[in-house]
Structures are given as structure tokens and as C-alpha cells.
Amino acid sequence: MIPRYTHAEMGRIWSDQRRYETWLLVEADLLRGRTATSWPSIRTDLRNAGADVVDRAAVTDGNLVTSRNPDDVEAFTSALIDLIAQLPEVRQVRSPNKLPA
């Protein structure tokens, strides 16, 4: 059997700017102990999922970038670009058959 890993386990970047994406993070239990922001109407859901909720245009916590709503697109985009810029340089792209299981 081939082991499966989630994006979070592999250290991949998560970004969230819409309400349904936030609920996906809640359901996947990826917000516990993390700092995040969201639409005001679902901040209680984030708190109940264990997140430290703040009211800022964009928040980066590890490999997670969240924003409040589409009006914050500039701050969200800047935060995502800053996070990507911190990643190590990719010198070679592996073929799909050589990716981690």
C-alpha cells in the first residue's frame, strides 16, 4: 500500500481567501494552534477549531496564508508572494513517478 500525505504534512503552502476554503481548513483540523483571519461571519468557527483569530488584511502562519475577504487581495497576494520567495530554489522538477508517496 502506498502511504498518502496531506498538503500540510508535506509542508505545502495553503492559502485561503474565501469562506468555503476556510471551512475546509476547519474540517481538516488544520487551524488548531494557528493564527488566522477570515470573514467576520465565520470567525467563531475558526476559534472553535482552535485558531487564534485576528482582524488583519492578511495573516501568514507557517505555510498558511489567510485573508478576510476579496477586498484584501493586495495584502493577501503580497503575503503569498513573500512566503513563496522564502522557499528554497527548485533546481530540478521531479517527474510524477518520483514524487513522494
Secondary structure, 3 states (H helix, E strand, C coil): CCCCCCCCCCCCCEEECCHHHHHHHHHCCCCCCCEECCCHHHHHHHHHCCCEECCCCEEEECCEEEECCHHHHHHHHHHHHHHHHCCCCCCCCCCHHHCCC
